[in-house]
Amino acid sequence: MKLVAEVSQTPEHEEVVPLIVQLISPPFLGRTVLTAGPAKFGMDLTKQEHGVKGSIVKSVPYTACGPIENAVELQGHIALALRGDCMFAAKARRLQEAGVTGIIFI
């Protein structure tokens, strides 16, 4: 609840600068670039020279709404999870506890 309260206190007029997700592994080789909206909590990705790099691993369950079943596989990687079905902050907390270096919600 504390996390939700902190996020809800951010100014509504605050400008959100979109970031990019670039797929650099074969067959994409950097040609696929996606626009992403950064979270309002966690690491400030704009202060990282090259953002976050890592392999993407699908979260199990894919919604990340229950206990993370593949925490060992996710550790040190970027998790891929679906939006919806439960609170965003709860998903992020579960995946953070699993040891991910980042999360992409689709």
Number of C-alpha atoms within 10 A of each C-alpha: 8 7 11 13 9 11 14 11 8 10 8 7 6 7 7 10 9 10 14 12 16 15 17 13 11 8 9 11 10 12 12 12 12 11 10 14 13 17 15 12 12 10 14 11 13 11 8 9 7 8 13 13 14 12 13 18 19 19 21 19 14 16 20 28 21 13 13 19 14 14 19 12 16 25 17 17 21 22 29 21 22 17 16 13 10 12 12 17 15 16 24 23 13 17 26 18 12 21 18 22 19 21 20 18 17 10
